[in-house]
Amino acid sequence: MRPSRERGEEWFTALYATHYPQVFRYALRRLADPDAAVDLAQEVFVVAWRRRVEVPDRGLPWLYGVARRLLANQWRARHAAPALVTLAAGGAPHERAVAHPSDGGAADRLAAVRAALATLSETDQEILRLVGWEELTVAEAATVLGCRRATAAVRLHRARRRLAESLRAVPLDEPSAAPIRL
């Protein structure tokens, strides 16, 4: 299938300019190394260019899906040949802070959420990240996950319930702390 004129350099430049920051932040939240996040984001857009006729008009969920599959491929490669690939320093993706809140209370709440999130399965973590951090709708998250909207909605409901249970086990020093929205 040949790309139409609508999917030329101008279209791609607009897609890149519009969505690169979100794709980069998606990668950064899941990788320890900012350079690795840049590489992943660039690879996502290489795939988008090659498969530009398949990119839907609302392309961000599709781009997240590509990033998710590329990360899965990297994970499989690491585990298939662990001597060839070294893991980035800094622990698991959910243990690294992307931004540091300015007040200590927010930092404590963020640490509590990260600790509670770490207790969940990768499937639960991913649906919560997509909806909470990436700010996707349930339908868009379903596109990223490659499932139906109803399936994603059920996964999100269950993941939120498990996260709430886990958060109850993590003490917050501030009794008047603002609720954490997921």
Secondary structure by P-SEA (a helix, b strand, c coil): ccccccccaaaaaaaaaacaaaaaaaaaaccccaaaaaaaaaaaaaaaaaaccccccccaaaaaaaaaaaaaaaaaaaaacccccccccccccccccccccccaaaaaaaaaaaaaaaaccaaaaaaaaaaccccccaaaaaaaacccaaaaaaaaaaaaaaaaaaaaaccccccccccccc
